[in-house]
Amino acid sequence: MILRILLLPFRLAIKKYNLYKKEQRAAEIQKKYGNLTKHSIDNPNITVGDFTYGIPIVTLYTGKPYHINIGNFCSISNNVEIIIGGQHRYENISSYSFIPQVESIFYPTKSCDKPVRNINIGNDVWIGKNVTILQGVNIGDGAVIGTNAVIAKDIPPYAIVIGNPARIIKYRFTKDQIESLLRIRWWNWSLDELKHRMNEIMSNDIDGFIKKYDSSRVVQTQDNKEFVN
């Protein structure tokens, strides 16, 4: 007990030093890379694609294994929170979570919380300010998440959602256009391809883009019948 008390100042000093080094590293990364997510998150449980920017807040209510996957070219605004764990079983008699501090008193024989589920955020996803993303959801490629939305269910590709709970208000493109864009997957192009095609990617000529780059697009045969390459 005495030894613990004597070592306490050293432990606090080490903790403070580690915090300082972490903050210093974050500042260096910010200076070198801006706020590119891939270089700003040091967590083996989180995979981030290329050119995604913004630093989400990851809140953990579990010590169990989990994984968060974020795709390429995502735009993450300020104060976006991703929550893993912490989902109480409200369908039980009590929704109370018997946290470790009281487990030794009651010794529950089963988990009081719902299982931990992974989160997958696709490519080219735009997430607005103050959005909350709950565990277990899949957000499709090209989706747009409006400010203050709470994502508790899967979001289809290229859907625009708002509100709490989030609801789809429209899709960015038609069903056929979305299917084509999901086949093209421009976010997986090489750096050289992206550089040469940047003006087209930033264009609103969706049909022209699809006609040029969707290798499975429907074309007309000589006898005027449609087929798929």
LINUR-V685247 format. One record per run of one state. SS is the DSSP state (hx for helix, st for strand, lp for the rest). FROM is the first residue (numbers start at 0). TO is the last residue. If there is no record, write none. Layout:
ss | from | to
SS | FROM | TO
SS | FROM | TO
This chain:
ss | from | to
lp | 0 | 0
hx | 1 | 32
lp | 33 | 34
st | 35 | 35
hx | 36 | 38
lp | 39 | 44
st | 45 | 47
lp | 48 | 51
st | 52 | 52
lp | 53 | 55
st | 56 | 60
lp | 61 | 66
st | 67 | 69
lp | 70 | 73
st | 74 | 75
lp | 76 | 79
st | 80 | 84
lp | 85 | 86
st | 87 | 87
lp | 88 | 98
hx | 99 | 105
lp | 106 | 111
st | 112 | 112
lp | 113 | 117
st | 118 | 120
lp | 121 | 124
st | 125 | 126
lp | 127 | 130
st | 131 | 132
lp | 133 | 136
st | 137 | 138
lp | 139 | 142
st | 143 | 144
lp | 145 | 148
st | 149 | 150
lp | 151 | 153
st | 154 | 154
lp | 155 | 157
st | 158 | 161
lp | 162 | 165
st | 166 | 170
lp | 171 | 173
hx | 174 | 183
lp | 184 | 184
hx | 185 | 187
lp | 188 | 189
hx | 190 | 195
lp | 196 | 196
hx | 197 | 200
lp | 201 | 204
hx | 205 | 212
lp | 213 | 216
st | 217 | 219
lp | 220 | 224
st | 225 | 227
lp | 228 | 228
